[in-house]
Amino acid sequence: KDNKRITDKQKNEYMKKISAIFISIFLFSCNNENTDIAETRSDDLRVNGVSTTAFTATISGVFDNISKIDIALGKNGILYCPKTDKAESIFKSWLEGNDNPDCHVYSTKDGFDNELFSAIIGPLYPETEYAFCLFSQGKDGSNRKISSVSTFTTGHFSPEFEELQIEDIHYIDATVKSSLKMDAKDAENCTRGLLLTEKPGGGINEALNITEITSLYNDDDPRFNVIVHGIKPDMNYYARLFVKYKGSDGNDTFLYGPEKAFSAKRSEEMAVDLGLPSGIKWAKCDLGEWE
């Protein structure tokens, strides 16, 4: 009996030791899986500065100890995504060789001046916080490195709409002049245009005619001229500028400027009395263009 009691006691001690070993292995596995990304970053990649507009971010940094071959044949640039609790784990997953669709990758070879780096990413969403880091990847896809993770917030998008001037109203078209001020980088990431409606206060869904402004935006002189086609005689119109961009919900967002009302020419102005016995008046232009 005494021997049996000793054996049972020893068994209990052994079971405690085995349980402790398994618990230690499990905790080590969990801790290893959740290693802080700060332990994986490379001091070879460092962010120097960030400047933002509503739709873009200009990021500069330093790439140390990256060979010219890896710069020329590898991938180097910026990883970024909207700032969430998962942002750092997304970058860590990329570092481990997993290409995650939630992780936006901007890669360039043109942003380098020796070890100095600068690039513009966009289009981004206005008034949105992003997490980002610099990255480097060798020519064979290995030797991945990332910098420490930083954040930035894009600015508010508020273009300045000037009052419209309607000039040179002809039988089928009119010239619209105005000015639309915004950051030149933002102008590259949104659509500028002019719409016509028959009733005041109409938006894009009520537009009879939509004309996109395709002229290159000039930050020093944001004025432009647009010829609007398709107007008809004896009609009253309302013209207004709009800016379209993609919102964070994935849908198009529209901002509108002030309206300008104008009237097309009257029908009686569109014919000439040639003095024929029949009294028929002849149109000054091809009437079929109004159909």
Salt bridges, closest charged atoms under 4 A:
ASP2 OD1 - ARG5 NH1 3.33
ASP44 OD2 - LYS145 NZ 2.86
ASP64 OD2 - ARG46 NH1 2.73
GLU96 OE2 - LYS92 NZ 2.72
ASP99 OD1 - ARG144 NH2 3.51
GLU127 OE2 - HIS156 ND1 2.96
GLU163 OE2 - LYS260 NZ 3.72
GLU167 OE1 - LYS177 NZ 3.10
ASP173 OD2 - HIS229 ND1 3.98
ASP221 OD1 - ARG223 NE 2.78
ASP234 OD1 - ARG266 NE 3.24
ASP252 OD1 - LYS246 NZ 3.12
